[in-house]
Amino acid sequence: MGRKILEAIIKDGQLKHVEGALPSGEIKVHLIYDMEEPSDGGEIIKILGETSGIYSDIDAASEARNLRQEWERNLDK
């Protein structure tokens, strides 16, 4: 089974916006959502400070490319 990730906005239990087109018919989804978003730039800087350097020896571009290929495998386009 292939997977595709789209950003969507659900407000008051109703789908309000989807980043891309959804396939026709019925689809099974797993919703993974952020409980809280950083409230301001200061919070974002704090998070970056806490997490920077954890994976300093990893090529982020290569890892992102590999993850995207894994997520999108076996998809009919």
N, C-alpha and C positions, 0 to 999 in steps of 0.2 A: 504494500500500500504506500503510495506516495503522499507527501505532505506539502502544503503550500501555506505560507504565512501571509496574512493580510491584516492591516490595522483597521479597526472598526470602532465606532462609537455607539454604545448602547446607553440610552437614557430612559430611566424609569421603566426598565424591562423591555423597551422597544428598540430595535435596530434603527439607528438614525443615519449612519454614514458608514460606507465601506470603501476602503482605499482602492480597490480594483473590482473587476467584474467577478461575480460568483457564477459557478456553473448552474445550468438549469436543472430542475428536478430537486430531489431531496438530498441533502448532504449531512453527514455526521460531523460534528465539530467538538473540540475540546477548548473551553474558554480558559485562558490564562490571563489574569489581569493584575495591574498594579494596585495595591491597596492605597498607597499614598504617593503623591508626587512631591518632589522637593518644592518648597514654597517660594524660595527665592534663590538668587545667584549665590548667596553666602552658603546655603545648604548644599548646593551643587559643588562648590569649591571644597567644602568639608568632606563630602563623599569622595571626590577625586583624590584629596590628600590622604584619606584612609586607605584607598585601594591602589594608588599609583605604585608602580614598582613590583607588584605581586608577581606579575608574569613578564618581567623585563626581558627574558631571553626568548620570548615567543614572537614569531613574525605574525602580527595581527592580520595583515592583508591576506596572507596565505591561509591562516586559520579561518577567516571569514569566508574565503572562496571555498574551502573544503566543506564547511558547514552548509553553505548555500547549495552546493552540489548534492550533499546528502539529503537535505530537506526536499529538494526538487526532483529527486530520482524517481523514475517510473511514472512520471506525470504525462498524461496525454495533453499536448498543447494545441 
